[in-house]
Every structure is written in structure tokens, then in C-alpha cells.
């Protein structure tokens, strides 16, 4: 195959966001946000003009499935 494909396949309809975002305000407070779109809205509407604000990307902890056994 040469060039780019003319289509792509969607494999899931579930929302994709594997991260939590922390906005750290210049005064030591922080806010955790679970959705990137919401993070952007908060950043552009509220905090981008404050001095010392940063955004940190946090990995979401994976939920472990409970085991009904294991090695014996």
C-alpha cells in the first residue's frame, strides 16, 4: 500500500481519556479535572492569565480485577 488510506475505522464509541489533569494555581491551590475538554475550557476561561499556573498530566490508575484464586 502506498500513500495514506482514504478512511479509518472507529473501534469504540466509549469516551477516550486515560488521564487526569491537575491545574496548579500560583497560590498553592490545585484542581483535578478528569476531562481534557473541560480542562481546556477552565484554562482559557479562567486561569491562563494568572501568574504561575501550570497543568500537570496525571496517569489514571488502572482498576485491578479481583482474582478468585491465583497460584496454589
N, C-alpha and C positions, 0 to 999 in steps of 0.2 A: 504494500500500500504506500502510495506517495502522497504528500500533502496532508492537509488537515481533513478529518472526517466532517461531513456535512450535517451531522446530527450527534446527539448524545442521548444516553439512556438514564432516566431517573430511577434509582434503585429503591428509594424510600420516600414516603410522604411525611415522615416524622421530622420535627424541627432538629436542626443540627447546631448544637452549641455545646462544646465539651469543656468550656472554660467558665470561670467566674472572674469578674473584673473588679479590682479594688481601686477606687478613686481616693487618693490621699490628698487631703486639703492642707494648705500651708500652715494651719494652726494645730496640727497633730490629729485631727479627726479623720476618720476614713469611712467610706460607704462601700459595701459589697453589692455588686449587681450581677445577676445571672444571665442577662441577655445583652448581646452586643449592640443591637438596635437601640435598646433603652440606654445603654452606656453612651452611645453617640449623642442621643438626644440630651441627656443630662450634661454632657461635656459642652456641646455647642450652645445650649440654652442657659447654663448656669455657671460653670466653673472655669472655662477656658481663659477668662480674663483675670482670674485670681493668681497671685504670685505664688509659686512653689507647688502647684497642683501637679500630680503625676497619676498615671494609670499603670497598674501592675496587673499582668495576666496571671491568674492562678489556675493550676490544673484542678479539675473537678475530681474528687476522689471516687474511684470506681467502687460500686457496691459489690460485695462478695456474696456469692450464693452460699447458703448454709448447706453443709455437707451432712449426709445421713450415714456417714461411715468413715471411710478412709482406709488406711493400711492396717491390716491386722496381723 
